[in-house]
Amino acid sequence: MHNQNRPTQVIAVGNQKGGVGKTTNTLHLAAALGELGKKSLVIDLDGNCGATRGLGVGTDWLGTFEVLLGDQEPLDVVVTTDQAEGTDLPQNVELMPARRNLEDFESEYRKRNKFADPTGTLAPVLEKVRGLYDFVFLDTAPNASAPTIASYRTAEWFILSTEASKLSVDGLNDALTDIVAVREAGNAQLRLLGVIMCKVDSRTRIATTYVDRIRKEFESAGELGAFDTFITRATAVERAQSDGKTLFQTQPDHKVAEQYRSLAREVLARLETASKINGAVEFKPEVREASNA
């Protein structure tokens, strides 16, 4: 039974570059928050269906494509453990799944609504689920598709996902610039909640160099810069995802699972701090390349 009075936080997770752990971080952070009693809805806004596949949900469900077009009500397509036979979602995590047809959303929408803006379709969806979840995570595509732009326009918070590498840092530059542009273009409430550094091999000098550089470059964002907790590289994560699971379901005692628990506590602490200062946080849209890396 849904609690109708939850103070919902809408968080978009992304990066302009693909393959930087965006979906992995989304699912594991939602699962870690679930252990703490926080209920999350993950909305898969990527035509590659990463979150859908990562939770072991087949891609034959109605989902974000139909909801954004207005053909289905949001709660009618949300997948729960009870509804998905043979699927065991993490505790307190539910999913609005995606199919490959999401890649055709914009063209289909414009066929039906010639003069309407397809990036405005997510806001009414979020209003219908607000109050039912503590967190709504928007798992975005690494491109400027209409659903991705819609996530920027409607989210309250943005979490950037990155690897400790030059190309990933370049992606951060682009994403930060986009966040600033969105704030100036209408969504003034959008704030950077933090940067998750993942797939870190702390045994290598180049990785630790980039971790240090990213942290220093986000000092201007105060407590809402790079998270103190970073996620180390582990094959156990890939094995769990290939089985449609998170580490919390396959190896809950793994060190990376504990890192995500630490990250979840950081997220909650930052949100509590931000609420006390009314989210008045400024940051600079620039991350410089690490030197000598």
Secondary structure as GFF3:
##gff-version 3
##sequence-region A 1 293
A	DSSP	beta_strand	9	14	.	.	.	ID=ss1
A	DSSP	alpha_helix	22	35	.	.	.	ID=ss2
A	DSSP	beta_strand	40	44	.	.	.	ID=ss3
A	DSSP	alpha_helix	50	54	.	.	.	ID=ss4
A	DSSP	alpha_helix	64	69	.	.	.	ID=ss5
A	DSSP	alpha_helix	74	77	.	.	.	ID=ss6
A	DSSP	beta_strand	93	96	.	.	.	ID=ss7
A	DSSP	three_ten_helix	100	104	.	.	.	ID=ss8
A	DSSP	alpha_helix	105	112	.	.	.	ID=ss9
A	DSSP	three_ten_helix	118	120	.	.	.	ID=ss10
A	DSSP	alpha_helix	122	129	.	.	.	ID=ss11
A	DSSP	beta_strand	135	139	.	.	.	ID=ss12
A	DSSP	alpha_helix	146	154	.	.	.	ID=ss13
A	DSSP	beta_strand	157	163	.	.	.	ID=ss14
A	DSSP	alpha_helix	166	185	.	.	.	ID=ss15
A	DSSP	beta_strand	191	198	.	.	.	ID=ss16
A	DSSP	alpha_helix	205	217	.	.	.	ID=ss17
A	DSSP	three_ten_helix	219	224	.	.	.	ID=ss18
A	DSSP	alpha_helix	235	242	.	.	.	ID=ss19
A	DSSP	alpha_helix	247	250	.	.	.	ID=ss20
A	DSSP	alpha_helix	255	276	.	.	.	ID=ss21
###
